[in-house]
Amino acid sequence: MHTGFNMVIEIDFNSEEALYLQLRNQIILGIATSRIREGDGLPSVRQLAEEIGINMHTVNKAYTVLKQEGFVRVDRRRGAVVAIDADRLDAMVELRRELKVILAKGICRNISREEVHALIDEIYEDYGGLN
């Protein structure tokens, strides 16, 4: 069985892209290219932050997004573990496709990002505040 995290993470500190998104993308690329496999444990937040030279909150945010997107699960003993939730990934792809059209309509009508975020928060509250 393949264990451990043996991937070089390259962060571009001059990039416009947020550091946590760069980290998330690097991990997704690692999974896609089989450098990181199902069941592999990711380094602890502290370990990875020290290794890359970024803030622990940034690593934590990347791990949280990966968990929400169905790429990792958090195991009490092992920490963040690569566990791909195929149904969730399919749902995210479908949601993205539908949202692109809805957001394009909103953009054409000059609806701001802030207004969209407020609307999403409002709808989530209507559904009982699901995270």
DSSP file with accessible surface (Angstrom, degrees, kcal/mol):
  #  RESIDUE AA STRUCTURE BP1 BP2  ACC     N-H-->O    O-->H-N    N-H-->O    O-->H-N    TCO  KAPPA ALPHA  PHI   PSI    X-CA   Y-CA   Z-CA
    1    1 A M              0   0  200      0, 0.0     2,-0.4     0, 0.0    38,-0.0   0.000 360.0 360.0 360.0 141.1    0.0    0.0    0.0
    2    2 A H        +     0   0   49     36,-0.1     2,-0.3    38,-0.0    35,-0.1  -0.627 360.0 173.8 -79.6 124.5    1.2    3.5   -0.9
    3    3 A T        +     0   0   95     -2,-0.4    37,-0.1    37,-0.1    36,-0.0  -0.941  28.4  31.8-131.3 158.5    1.6    5.6    2.3
    4    4 A G  S    S-     0   0   35     -2,-0.3     2,-0.6     1,-0.1    38,-0.1   0.062  78.2 -81.8  88.4 165.3    2.9    9.0    3.1
    5    5 A F        +     0   0   38     31,-0.1    31,-0.1     1,-0.1    -1,-0.1  -0.920  46.2 162.1-112.7 108.8    3.0   12.4    1.4
    6    6 A N        +     0   0  111     -2,-0.6     2,-0.4    29,-0.5    -1,-0.1  -0.229  33.2 120.3-123.3  44.4    5.9   12.6   -1.0
    7    7 A M        -     0   0    9      2,-0.0     2,-0.6     0, 0.0    -2,-0.0  -0.901  59.3-130.6-115.5 138.9    4.9   15.6   -3.1
    8    8 A V        -     0   0  107     -2,-0.4     2,-0.6    18,-0.0    -2,-0.1  -0.748  22.2-151.7 -85.5 122.5    6.7   18.8   -3.6
    9    9 A I        -     0   0   20     -2,-0.6     2,-0.6     2,-0.0    14,-0.1  -0.860   7.1-160.9 -96.6 124.4    4.3   21.7   -3.1
   10   10 A E        -     0   0  138     -2,-0.6     2,-0.5    12,-0.1    16,-0.1  -0.932   7.3-173.0-111.0 114.8    5.2   24.8   -5.1
   11   11 A I        -     0   0   26     -2,-0.6     2,-0.8    41,-0.1     3,-0.1  -0.910  15.3-148.7-107.8 131.2    3.7   28.0   -3.9
   12   12 A D    >   -     0   0   83     -2,-0.5     3,-1.4     1,-0.1     5,-0.1  -0.865   9.2-171.0-100.1 102.8    4.1   31.2   -5.9
   13   13 A F  T 3  S+     0   0  119     -2,-0.8    -1,-0.1     1,-0.3     6,-0.1   0.640  85.4  55.7 -70.1 -12.8    4.1   34.1   -3.4
   14   14 A N  T 3  S+     0   0  149     -3,-0.1    -1,-0.3     2,-0.0     2,-0.1   0.500  85.5 109.9 -94.4  -4.8    4.0   36.6   -6.2
   15   15 A S  S <  S-     0   0   45     -3,-1.4     4,-0.1     1,-0.1    -4,-0.0  -0.348  70.4-135.9 -72.1 152.6    0.8   35.1   -7.7
   16   16 A E  S    S+     0   0  192      2,-0.1     2,-0.2    -2,-0.1    -1,-0.1   0.728  80.9  98.8 -73.0 -24.9   -2.6   36.9   -7.5
   17   17 A E  S    S-     0   0   83      1,-0.1    -2,-0.1    -5,-0.1    -5,-0.1  -0.457  88.6-102.9 -71.1 134.6   -4.1   33.6   -6.5
   18   18 A A     >  -     0   0   43     -2,-0.2     4,-2.1     1,-0.1     3,-0.3  -0.209  25.9-123.7 -55.3 143.9   -4.7   33.1   -2.8
   19   19 A L  H  > S+     0   0   50      1,-0.2     4,-2.6     2,-0.2     5,-0.2   0.883 110.2  54.3 -60.0 -41.0   -2.2   30.8   -1.1
   20   20 A Y  H  > S+     0   0   55      1,-0.2     4,-2.6     2,-0.2    -1,-0.2   0.883 109.0  49.1 -64.7 -34.0   -4.8   28.4    0.2
   21   21 A L  H  > S+     0   0   50     -3,-0.3     4,-3.0     2,-0.2    -1,-0.2   0.895 109.4  51.7 -70.8 -38.2   -6.2   28.0   -3.3
   22   22 A Q  H  X S+     0   0   13     -4,-2.1     4,-2.5     2,-0.2    -2,-0.2   0.938 112.5  46.4 -60.6 -45.0   -2.7   27.3   -4.7
   23   23 A L  H  X S+     0   0    0     -4,-2.6     4,-2.3     2,-0.2    -2,-0.2   0.942 112.8  49.1 -63.5 -46.2   -2.2   24.7   -2.0
   24   24 A R  H  X S+     0   0   38     -4,-2.6     4,-2.6     1,-0.2    -2,-0.2   0.934 112.6  48.4 -57.2 -46.8   -5.6   23.1   -2.6
   25   25 A N  H  X S+     0   0   45     -4,-3.0     4,-2.8     1,-0.2    -1,-0.2   0.890 109.2  52.5 -64.2 -39.7   -4.9   23.1   -6.4
   26   26 A Q  H  X S+     0   0   43     -4,-2.5     4,-2.1     2,-0.2    -1,-0.2   0.902 110.9  47.4 -62.7 -40.5   -1.4   21.5   -5.9
   27   27 A I  H  X S+     0   0    0     -4,-2.3     4,-2.2     2,-0.2    -2,-0.2   0.929 111.8  49.7 -68.5 -41.3   -3.0   18.7   -3.7
   28   28 A I  H  X S+     0   0   36     -4,-2.6     4,-2.9     1,-0.2    -2,-0.2   0.924 111.2  49.9 -62.8 -41.5   -5.7   18.1   -6.3
   29   29 A L  H  X S+     0   0   92     -4,-2.8     4,-2.1     1,-0.2     6,-0.3   0.897 108.5  53.4 -62.2 -39.5   -3.1   17.9   -9.1
   30   30 A G  H  <>S+     0   0    0     -4,-2.1     6,-2.1     2,-0.2     5,-1.9   0.896 111.1  45.6 -61.2 -39.9   -1.2   15.5   -6.9
   31   31 A I  H ><5S+     0   0   23     -4,-2.2     3,-1.6     4,-0.2    -2,-0.2   0.940 111.8  51.9 -67.7 -44.6   -4.3   13.3   -6.6
   32   32 A A  H 3<5S+     0   0   79     -4,-2.9    -2,-0.2     1,-0.3    -1,-0.2   0.831 113.6  43.4 -62.8 -32.7   -5.0   13.6  -10.4
   33   33 A T  T 3<5S-     0   0   77     -4,-2.1    -1,-0.3    -5,-0.2    -2,-0.2   0.286 113.3-117.4 -97.7  10.1   -1.4   12.5  -11.3
   34   34 A S  T < 5S+     0   0   66     -3,-1.6    -3,-0.2     2,-0.3     3,-0.1   0.630  83.6 120.0  64.7  15.9   -1.4    9.7   -8.6
   35   35 A R  S   <S+     0   0  121     -5,-1.9   -29,-0.5    -6,-0.3     2,-0.4   0.762  84.2  37.4 -76.2 -25.1    1.5   11.2   -6.7
   36   36 A I  S    S-     0   0    2     -6,-2.1    -2,-0.3    -9,-0.1     2,-0.3  -0.997  89.2-164.1-121.2 131.6   -1.0   11.3   -3.8
   37   37 A R    >   -     0   0  120     -2,-0.4     3,-2.5    -3,-0.1    45,-0.3  -0.776  31.9 -76.6-118.7 162.0   -3.4    8.3   -3.6
   38   38 A E  T 3  S+     0   0  119     -2,-0.3    45,-0.2     1,-0.3   -36,-0.1  -0.235 119.8  23.6 -49.0 131.0   -6.6    7.4   -2.0
   39   39 A G  T 3  S+     0   0   21     43,-3.2    -1,-0.3     1,-0.3     2,-0.2   0.253  88.1 135.6  92.1 -13.6   -5.9    6.6    1.7
   40   40 A D    <   -     0   0    0     -3,-2.5    42,-3.0   -37,-0.1     2,-0.3  -0.473  53.3-129.0 -66.9 140.1   -2.7    8.7    1.9
   41   41 A G  B     -A   81   0A  17     40,-0.2    40,-0.3    -2,-0.2    38,-0.1  -0.688  17.1-137.8 -86.6 138.7   -2.4   10.8    5.0
   42   42 A L        -     0   0   11     38,-3.2    38,-0.2    -2,-0.3     3,-0.1  -0.651  33.9 -90.9 -88.6 155.3   -1.6   14.5    4.4
   43   43 A P        -     0   0   12      0, 0.0    37,-0.2     0, 0.0    -1,-0.1  -0.212  52.4 -90.2 -60.3 157.5    0.9   16.2    6.7
   44   44 A S     >  -     0   0   60      1,-0.1     4,-2.7    35,-0.1     5,-0.3  -0.248  38.5-108.1 -62.7 160.2   -0.4   17.9    9.8
   45   45 A V  H  > S+     0   0   32      1,-0.2     4,-2.5     2,-0.2     5,-0.2   0.931 121.7  47.9 -55.9 -46.3   -1.4   21.5    9.4
   46   46 A R  H  > S+     0   0  148      1,-0.2     4,-2.5     2,-0.2     5,-0.2   0.935 111.4  49.9 -62.0 -47.5    1.7   22.5   11.4
   47   47 A Q  H  > S+     0   0  109      1,-0.2     4,-2.6     2,-0.2    -2,-0.2   0.929 114.2  43.4 -56.2 -51.4    4.1   20.3    9.5
   48   48 A L  H  X S+     0   0    0     -4,-2.7     4,-2.6     2,-0.2     5,-0.3   0.906 111.7  53.8 -67.5 -38.6    2.9   21.5    6.1
   49   49 A A  H  X>S+     0   0    5     -4,-2.5     4,-2.2    -5,-0.3     5,-2.0   0.932 113.4  43.3 -60.4 -44.3    2.9   25.2    7.2
   50   50 A E  H  <5S+     0   0  142     -4,-2.5    -2,-0.2     3,-0.2    -1,-0.2   0.914 113.3  51.8 -67.0 -43.2    6.5   24.9    8.4
   51   51 A E  H  <5S+     0   0  125     -4,-2.6    -2,-0.2    -5,-0.2    -1,-0.2   0.902 120.5  32.5 -61.0 -43.5    7.6   23.0    5.3
   52   52 A I  H  <5S-     0   0   30     -4,-2.6    -1,-0.2    -5,-0.2    -2,-0.2   0.733 107.5-121.3 -87.3 -25.0    6.2   25.5    2.8
   53   53 A G  T  <5 +     0   0   57     -4,-2.2     2,-0.3    -5,-0.3    -3,-0.2   0.875  68.5 122.7  84.3  38.1    6.7   28.6    5.0
   54   54 A I      < -     0   0   19     -5,-2.0    -1,-0.3    -6,-0.2    -2,-0.1  -0.854  68.3 -79.4-126.3 169.4    3.1   29.7    5.2
   55   55 A N    >>  -     0   0   90     -2,-0.3     4,-1.5     1,-0.1     3,-0.6  -0.345  32.0-127.7 -67.6 144.6    0.7   30.4    8.0
   56   56 A M  H 3> S+     0   0   75      1,-0.2     4,-2.7     2,-0.2     5,-0.2   0.848 110.1  59.7 -60.9 -34.4   -1.1   27.4    9.7
   57   57 A H  H 3> S+     0   0  144      1,-0.2     4,-2.3     2,-0.2    -1,-0.2   0.857 102.2  53.9 -63.1 -33.3   -4.5   29.1    9.1
   58   58 A T  H <> S+     0   0   31     -3,-0.6     4,-2.1     2,-0.2    -1,-0.2   0.927 110.7  44.5 -66.7 -45.0   -3.8   29.1    5.3
   59   59 A V  H  X S+     0   0    0     -4,-1.5     4,-2.7     2,-0.2     5,-0.2   0.931 112.6  52.7 -64.2 -43.5   -3.1   25.3    5.4
   60   60 A N  H  X S+     0   0   82     -4,-2.7     4,-2.5     1,-0.2    -2,-0.2   0.907 108.4  50.2 -59.7 -41.0   -6.1   24.8    7.5
   61   61 A K  H  X S+     0   0  107     -4,-2.3     4,-2.5     2,-0.2    -1,-0.2   0.915 110.3  50.0 -65.0 -41.8   -8.3   26.7    5.1
   62   62 A A  H  X S+     0   0    0     -4,-2.1     4,-2.5     1,-0.2    -2,-0.2   0.931 112.1  47.6 -61.7 -45.4   -7.0   24.6    2.1
   63   63 A Y  H  X S+     0   0   17     -4,-2.7     4,-2.3     2,-0.2    -2,-0.2   0.898 110.7  52.2 -63.5 -39.6   -7.7   21.4    4.0
   64   64 A T  H  X S+     0   0   61     -4,-2.5     4,-2.7    -5,-0.2    -2,-0.2   0.932 110.8  47.0 -62.5 -44.4  -11.2   22.6    4.9
   65   65 A V  H  X S+     0   0   22     -4,-2.5     4,-2.4     1,-0.2    -2,-0.2   0.929 111.3  51.5 -64.0 -43.2  -12.0   23.4    1.3
   66   66 A L  H  <>S+     0   0    0     -4,-2.5     5,-3.0     1,-0.2     6,-1.0   0.888 111.3  48.5 -60.6 -37.4  -10.6   20.0    0.2
   67   67 A K  H ><5S+     0   0  115     -4,-2.3     3,-1.4     4,-0.2    -2,-0.2   0.947 111.5  48.5 -67.3 -47.1  -12.9   18.4    2.8
   68   68 A Q  H 3<5S+     0   0  104     -4,-2.7    -2,-0.2     1,-0.3    -1,-0.2   0.846 111.1  51.8 -60.9 -34.3  -15.9   20.4    1.6
   69   69 A E  T 3<5S-     0   0   29     -4,-2.4    -1,-0.3    -5,-0.2    -2,-0.2   0.476 118.9-109.4 -85.0  -3.3  -15.2   19.5   -2.0
   70   70 A G  T < 5S+     0   0    4     -3,-1.4    15,-2.7    -4,-0.4    -3,-0.2   0.756  87.6 111.1  86.5  25.2  -15.0   15.7   -1.3
   71   71 A F  S   <S+     0   0   32     -5,-3.0    12,-1.7    13,-0.2     2,-0.3   0.678  79.7  21.5-100.6 -25.9  -11.2   15.2   -1.7
   72   72 A V  E     -B   82   0A   6     -6,-1.0     2,-0.3    10,-0.3    -2,-0.2  -0.957  58.9-155.3-137.1 159.3  -10.2   14.5    1.9
   73   73 A R  E     -B   81   0A 110      8,-2.5     8,-2.8    -2,-0.3     2,-0.6  -0.927  25.5-119.8-126.5 157.6  -11.8   13.3    5.1
   74   74 A V  E     -B   80   0A  94     -2,-0.3     2,-0.4     6,-0.2     6,-0.2  -0.888  24.4-163.9-103.8 120.8  -10.6   14.0    8.6
   75   75 A D  E  >  -B   79   0A  28      4,-3.2     4,-2.3    -2,-0.6    -2,-0.0  -0.874  20.9-134.0-101.7 134.4   -9.7   11.0   10.6
   76   76 A R  T  4 S+     0   0  252     -2,-0.4    -1,-0.1     1,-0.2     4,-0.1   0.875 104.1  30.9 -57.2 -41.0   -9.4   11.5   14.4
   77   77 A R  T  4 S+     0   0  214      1,-0.1    -1,-0.2     2,-0.1    -3,-0.0   0.867 129.4  34.5 -85.9 -39.5   -6.2    9.4   14.6
   78   78 A R  T  4 S-     0   0  111      1,-0.3     2,-0.2   -34,-0.0    -2,-0.2   0.527  91.9-144.2 -98.4  -8.8   -4.6   10.1   11.2
   79   79 A G  E  <  + B   0  75A  30     -4,-2.3    -4,-3.2   -38,-0.1     2,-0.4  -0.539  66.7   9.8  80.3-145.2   -5.6   13.7   10.5
   80   80 A A  E    S- B   0  74A  11     -6,-0.2   -38,-3.2   -38,-0.2     2,-0.4  -0.560  72.8-176.6 -76.1 126.4   -6.4   14.6    6.9
   81   81 A V  E     -AB  41  73A   0     -8,-2.8    -8,-2.5    -2,-0.4     2,-0.4  -0.975  32.6-110.7-126.5 136.4   -6.6   11.6    4.6
   82   82 A V  E     + B   0  72A   0    -42,-3.0   -43,-3.2    -2,-0.4     2,-0.3  -0.534  49.7 157.3 -67.1 119.4   -7.2   11.5    0.9
   83   83 A A        -     0   0   18    -12,-1.7     2,-0.6    -2,-0.4    -2,-0.1  -0.839  30.1-148.5-147.9 103.0  -10.7   10.0    0.4
   84   84 A I        -     0   0   57     -2,-0.3     2,-1.0     1,-0.1   -13,-0.2  -0.661   1.7-156.9 -86.1 120.2  -12.4   10.9   -2.8
   85   85 A D     >  -     0   0   76    -15,-2.7     4,-2.5    -2,-0.6     5,-0.2  -0.808   8.8-171.6 -95.6  95.3  -16.2   11.1   -2.6
   86   86 A A  H  > S+     0   0   58     -2,-1.0     4,-2.6     1,-0.2     5,-0.2   0.882  82.4  52.1 -60.4 -40.6  -17.2   10.5   -6.2
   87   87 A D  H  > S+     0   0  129      1,-0.2     4,-2.3     2,-0.2    -1,-0.2   0.919 111.5  47.2 -62.7 -41.7  -20.9   11.3   -5.7
   88   88 A R  H  > S+     0   0  103      2,-0.2     4,-2.5     1,-0.2    -2,-0.2   0.906 110.9  51.5 -66.6 -40.5  -19.9   14.6   -4.1
   89   89 A L  H  X S+     0   0   38     -4,-2.5     4,-2.3     2,-0.2    -2,-0.2   0.922 110.6  48.5 -62.5 -42.5  -17.5   15.4   -6.9
   90   90 A D  H  X S+     0   0  106     -4,-2.6     4,-2.4     1,-0.2    -1,-0.2   0.916 111.4  50.2 -61.6 -42.5  -20.2   14.7   -9.5
   91   91 A A  H  X S+     0   0   54     -4,-2.3     4,-2.8     1,-0.2    -2,-0.2   0.893 110.1  50.4 -63.8 -39.3  -22.7   16.9   -7.6
   92   92 A M  H  X S+     0   0   71     -4,-2.5     4,-2.8     2,-0.2    -1,-0.2   0.900 109.7  50.3 -66.2 -40.1  -20.1   19.7   -7.4
   93   93 A V  H  X S+     0   0   83     -4,-2.3     4,-2.3     2,-0.2    -2,-0.2   0.935 113.8  45.3 -62.6 -45.3  -19.5   19.5  -11.2
   94   94 A E  H  X S+     0   0   97     -4,-2.4     4,-2.4     2,-0.2     5,-0.2   0.929 113.5  49.4 -64.6 -43.9  -23.2   19.7  -11.9
   95   95 A L  H  X S+     0   0   85     -4,-2.8     4,-3.1     1,-0.2     5,-0.2   0.925 110.5  51.0 -61.8 -42.5  -23.6   22.6   -9.4
   96   96 A R  H  X S+     0   0  154     -4,-2.8     4,-2.3     2,-0.2    -1,-0.2   0.927 109.6  50.3 -60.3 -45.4  -20.8   24.5  -11.0
   97   97 A R  H  X S+     0   0  150     -4,-2.3     4,-1.1     1,-0.2    -1,-0.2   0.927 115.3  42.3 -60.4 -45.8  -22.3   24.0  -14.5
   98   98 A E  H  X S+     0   0   99     -4,-2.4     4,-2.0     1,-0.2     3,-0.2   0.908 113.7  51.7 -68.6 -41.6  -25.7   25.3  -13.3
   99   99 A L  H  X S+     0   0   63     -4,-3.1     4,-3.5     1,-0.2     5,-0.3   0.848 100.8  62.5 -64.9 -35.0  -24.2   28.2  -11.2
  100  100 A K  H  X S+     0   0  139     -4,-2.3     4,-2.0    -5,-0.2    -1,-0.2   0.921 108.5  42.1 -57.0 -43.0  -22.1   29.4  -14.2
  101  101 A V  H  X S+     0   0   86     -4,-1.1     4,-2.2    -3,-0.2    -2,-0.2   0.941 115.8  48.5 -70.4 -45.5  -25.3   30.1  -16.2
  102  102 A I  H  X S+     0   0   98     -4,-2.0     4,-2.0     1,-0.2    -2,-0.2   0.930 114.3  46.0 -60.9 -45.6  -27.1   31.6  -13.2
  103  103 A L  H  X S+     0   0   68     -4,-3.5     4,-2.9     2,-0.2    -1,-0.2   0.871 108.4  56.2 -67.6 -35.6  -24.2   33.9  -12.3
  104  104 A A  H  X S+     0   0   51     -4,-2.0     4,-2.3    -5,-0.3    -1,-0.2   0.926 107.5  49.4 -60.9 -41.7  -23.7   34.9  -15.9
  105  105 A K  H  X S+     0   0  120     -4,-2.2     4,-1.0     1,-0.2    -2,-0.2   0.924 112.0  48.5 -61.4 -44.0  -27.4   36.1  -15.9
  106  106 A G  H ><>S+     0   0   13     -4,-2.0     5,-2.6     1,-0.2     3,-0.5   0.904 109.6  51.5 -63.0 -41.9  -26.8   38.0  -12.7
  107  107 A I  H ><5S+     0   0  117     -4,-2.9     3,-2.0     1,-0.2    -1,-0.2   0.907 105.4  55.9 -62.5 -41.0  -23.6   39.6  -14.0
  108  108 A C  H 3<5S+     0   0  106     -4,-2.3    -1,-0.2     1,-0.3    -2,-0.2   0.795 109.5  47.8 -61.6 -24.9  -25.5   40.8  -17.1
  109  109 A R  T <<5S-     0   0  175     -4,-1.0    -1,-0.3    -3,-0.5    -2,-0.2   0.126 120.2-110.2-103.0  18.2  -27.9   42.5  -14.8
  110  110 A N  T < 5 +     0   0  147     -3,-2.0     2,-0.5     1,-0.2    -3,-0.2   0.815  58.8 161.0  60.7  34.5  -25.1   44.1  -12.7
  111  111 A I      < -     0   0   74     -5,-2.6    -1,-0.2    -8,-0.2    -2,-0.1  -0.782  34.8-130.5 -85.9 127.0  -25.7   42.0   -9.6
  112  112 A S     >  -     0   0   42     -2,-0.5     4,-2.2     1,-0.1     5,-0.2  -0.301  14.5-114.4 -79.4 162.6  -22.5   42.2   -7.5
  113  113 A R  H  > S+     0   0  184      1,-0.2     4,-2.9     2,-0.2     5,-0.2   0.892 118.7  54.5 -57.1 -43.9  -20.5   39.4   -5.9
  114  114 A E  H  > S+     0   0  134      1,-0.2     4,-2.4     2,-0.2    -1,-0.2   0.898 107.5  49.3 -60.7 -41.6  -21.5   40.7   -2.5
  115  115 A E  H  > S+     0   0  109      2,-0.2     4,-2.2     1,-0.2    -1,-0.2   0.903 111.5  49.3 -65.5 -38.6  -25.2   40.6   -3.4
  116  116 A V  H  X S+     0   0   29     -4,-2.2     4,-2.7     2,-0.2    -2,-0.2   0.939 111.5  48.7 -64.9 -46.1  -24.8   37.0   -4.6
  117  117 A H  H  X S+     0   0  102     -4,-2.9     4,-2.6     1,-0.2    -2,-0.2   0.912 111.4  49.9 -60.5 -42.9  -23.0   35.9   -1.4
  118  118 A A  H  X S+     0   0   56     -4,-2.4     4,-2.4     1,-0.2    -1,-0.2   0.905 111.1  49.8 -62.6 -40.2  -25.7   37.6    0.7
  119  119 A L  H  X S+     0   0   94     -4,-2.2     4,-2.5     2,-0.2    -2,-0.2   0.918 110.4  49.3 -64.9 -42.8  -28.3   35.8   -1.3
  120  120 A I  H  X S+     0   0   68     -4,-2.7     4,-2.7     2,-0.2     5,-0.2   0.935 111.4  49.3 -62.1 -46.0  -26.6   32.4   -0.9
  121  121 A D  H  X S+     0   0  101     -4,-2.6     4,-2.3     1,-0.2    -1,-0.2   0.916 111.0  50.9 -58.4 -42.5  -26.2   33.0    2.9
  122  122 A E  H  X S+     0   0  117     -4,-2.4     4,-2.0     2,-0.2    -2,-0.2   0.922 110.7  47.8 -62.2 -44.3  -29.9   33.9    3.0
  123  123 A I  H  X S+     0   0   73     -4,-2.5     4,-1.4     1,-0.2    -2,-0.2   0.922 110.5  51.7 -65.5 -41.6  -31.0   30.7    1.2
  124  124 A Y  H  <>S+     0   0  113     -4,-2.7     5,-2.5     1,-0.2     6,-0.7   0.902 108.2  52.2 -61.6 -38.9  -28.8   28.5    3.4
  125  125 A E  H ><5S+     0   0  135     -4,-2.3     3,-1.9     3,-0.2    -1,-0.2   0.907 104.6  56.1 -62.4 -40.8  -30.4   30.1    6.4
  126  126 A D  H 3<5S+     0   0  123     -4,-2.0    -1,-0.2     1,-0.3    -2,-0.2   0.828 105.6  52.9 -59.1 -31.4  -33.8   29.2    5.0
  127  127 A Y  T 3<5S-     0   0  169     -4,-1.4    -1,-0.3    -3,-0.3    -2,-0.2   0.154 135.3 -87.3 -90.3  15.7  -32.6   25.6    4.8
  128  128 A G  T < 5 -     0   0   67     -3,-1.9    -3,-0.2     1,-0.2    -2,-0.2   0.720  69.4 -72.3  90.1  19.5  -31.7   25.6    8.5
  129  129 A G      < -     0   0   27     -5,-2.5    -4,-0.2    -6,-0.2    -1,-0.2   0.827  66.2-174.7  68.9  32.1  -28.1   27.0    8.1
  130  130 A L              0   0  115     -6,-0.7    -1,-0.2    -3,-0.2    -3,-0.1  -0.343 360.0 360.0 -56.3 139.6  -26.5   23.9    6.6
  131  131 A N              0   0  190     -7,-0.0    -1,-0.1     0, 0.0    -2,-0.0  -0.722 360.0 360.0 -90.5 360.0  -22.7   24.4    6.3
